Amino acid sequence: MKEPQDHLPKQGPVTLETSRGPITLPHPTQIPAGVIRRANKLGDDLDKFFAIVEGILGEDSDEIARLDELTMEELSQVFAQWGQGASLGE
Protein backbone atom coordinates (compact mmCIF):
# COMPACT_ATOMS: atom_id res chain seq x y z
CA MET A 1 0.00 0.00 0.00
CA LYS A 2 1.31 3.42 -0.91
CA GLU A 3 1.76 5.91 1.88
CA PRO A 4 0.97 9.62 1.33
CA GLN A 5 4.67 10.53 1.61
CA ASP A 6 5.83 7.90 -0.93
CA HIS A 7 6.01 10.52 -3.67
CA LEU A 8 8.58 12.52 -1.70
CA PRO A 9 12.29 11.74 -2.17
CA LYS A 10 13.92 10.41 1.00
CA GLN A 11 16.65 12.74 2.21
CA GLY A 12 19.96 11.12 3.09
CA PRO A 13 22.06 11.67 6.19
CA VAL A 14 23.92 14.93 6.76
CA THR A 15 27.63 14.79 7.65
CA LEU A 16 28.80 17.89 9.49
CA GLU A 17 32.51 18.66 9.66
CA THR A 18 33.61 20.02 13.04
CA SER A 19 36.95 20.86 14.64
CA ARG A 20 36.66 17.55 16.54
CA GLY A 21 35.80 15.38 13.56
CA PRO A 22 32.73 14.56 11.48
CA ILE A 23 29.27 14.08 12.93
CA THR A 24 26.67 12.30 10.82
CA LEU A 25 23.00 12.86 11.56
CA PRO A 26 19.87 11.95 9.65
CA HIS A 27 18.30 14.65 7.53
CA PRO A 28 15.94 16.62 9.80
CA THR A 29 12.93 15.25 7.91
CA GLN A 30 14.04 11.68 8.75
CA ILE A 31 14.11 12.02 12.55
CA PRO A 32 11.69 9.55 14.19
CA ALA A 33 8.55 11.26 15.49
CA GLY A 34 9.00 9.81 18.99
CA VAL A 35 12.39 11.51 19.35
CA ILE A 36 10.81 14.86 18.47
CA ARG A 37 7.82 14.24 20.74
CA ARG A 38 10.04 13.54 23.76
CA ALA A 39 12.31 16.53 23.01
CA ASN A 40 9.35 18.91 22.73
CA LYS A 41 8.56 18.26 26.40
CA LEU A 42 11.81 20.00 27.37
CA GLY A 43 12.25 23.69 28.08
CA ASP A 44 14.74 25.47 25.91
CA ASP A 45 16.06 24.87 22.39
CA LEU A 46 19.48 23.67 23.57
CA ASP A 47 17.90 20.98 25.75
CA LYS A 48 15.72 19.96 22.81
CA PHE A 49 18.72 19.84 20.46
CA PHE A 50 20.67 17.54 22.77
CA ALA A 51 17.65 15.33 23.44
CA ILE A 52 17.14 14.90 19.70
CA VAL A 53 20.81 14.20 18.98
CA GLU A 54 21.10 11.78 21.92
CA GLY A 55 17.88 10.10 20.82
CA ILE A 56 19.38 9.54 17.37
CA LEU A 57 22.99 8.72 18.21
CA GLY A 58 22.75 7.36 21.75
CA GLU A 59 24.24 9.05 24.79
CA ASP A 60 27.54 7.17 24.67
CA SER A 61 28.38 7.51 20.98
CA ASP A 62 31.70 8.88 19.74
CA GLU A 63 29.80 11.59 17.90
CA ILE A 64 28.15 12.80 21.14
CA ALA A 65 31.62 12.92 22.70
CA ARG A 66 32.78 15.11 19.80
CA LEU A 67 29.77 17.42 20.23
CA ASP A 68 30.57 17.74 23.93
CA GLU A 69 34.02 19.11 23.06
CA LEU A 70 32.73 21.89 20.80
CA THR A 71 32.52 25.50 21.90
CA MET A 72 29.05 27.00 22.05
CA GLU A 73 29.91 29.07 18.97
CA GLU A 74 30.78 25.99 16.92
CA LEU A 75 27.82 24.05 18.33
CA SER A 76 25.52 26.84 17.12
CA GLN A 77 27.08 26.60 13.66
CA VAL A 78 26.62 22.82 13.60
CA PHE A 79 22.97 23.19 14.62
CA ALA A 80 22.41 25.80 11.88
CA GLN A 81 24.16 23.67 9.21
CA TRP A 82 22.14 20.61 10.12
CA GLY A 83 18.83 22.39 9.76
CA GLN A 84 19.75 24.46 6.68
CA GLY A 85 18.02 22.55 3.94
CA ALA A 86 14.83 21.64 5.76
CA SER A 87 12.68 22.36 8.74
CA LEU A 88 11.13 19.67 10.91
CA GLY A 89 7.72 20.64 9.62
CA GLU A 90 8.50 19.95 5.96
N, C-alpha and C positions, 0 to 999 in steps of 0.2 A: 504494500500500500504506500502510495506517495504521501509524504508529509508536506505541509504548506511551505516549509523552508527548502525543499529539495531543489528548487530552481535557483537558489542562491549558491554562488561558489563558496566552498569552504576555505577559510583563511588559514594559512599555515602559521607555524610558530614564529615568534619574533625573537631574534638573538640581539641582545644589547651589549655593546662593548663598554666595559668600565675599566677604571684604573686597576681594579683587582682581578680582572678576567671577565670572560663572557658570562652572561646570564640569559638563559633561554626560557621564555615564557610563552604560553599559548596566546594567539591573537585574542584581544579583548572580547571579541564576539564568540569565542570558543570556551570561555570560562564556564564551568558547570553552575547551574542556577543555585544549587545549594550552597556553594561557596559564597556567592554574592548575597544570598539571603542571610547567612550567618554574619557576614561582615557588616551588613546594613544595620544590625542591631547595636553596633559599636558607635561611640561618640564622634570622634573627629576623623578627618580624611586620612591622616597618617595611620591611625589604628586600623581603619578599614583597609588601607593599602597593604599593611603587613598581614592582616588576617587573610586577605585574598592570596597574597604571594605564598604564605605558609600553607594555606589550604591547597594550593596547586603543587608546590614543591616539597612540602613536608618540612617540619621545623628543624630537622637535623641535616638538611641537604648542604652540599658544598656551596651551592648557589646562594642559599640563605646566609651562610658564613661570609661570603663575598659581599653581599648587601650590607651586612652588619659592619663591615670595615669602611664603607663609603662615608664621606662627609655628607652633611645634610644638603649642601649645594649640589653635589653629584647625584645624590639620591633623588632630588627634585628633578634633575635632568633626565634620569633614568625613567622616572614615573611619566614625565612628559613625552619622552620618546616612545614609550610603550603604548600610550594611548593616542598617539598622533593620527594614525590612519582611521580610527574608528572609535565610536563611543559605545558604552555598554548597552545603550538603548537601540543600536542599529538593528 
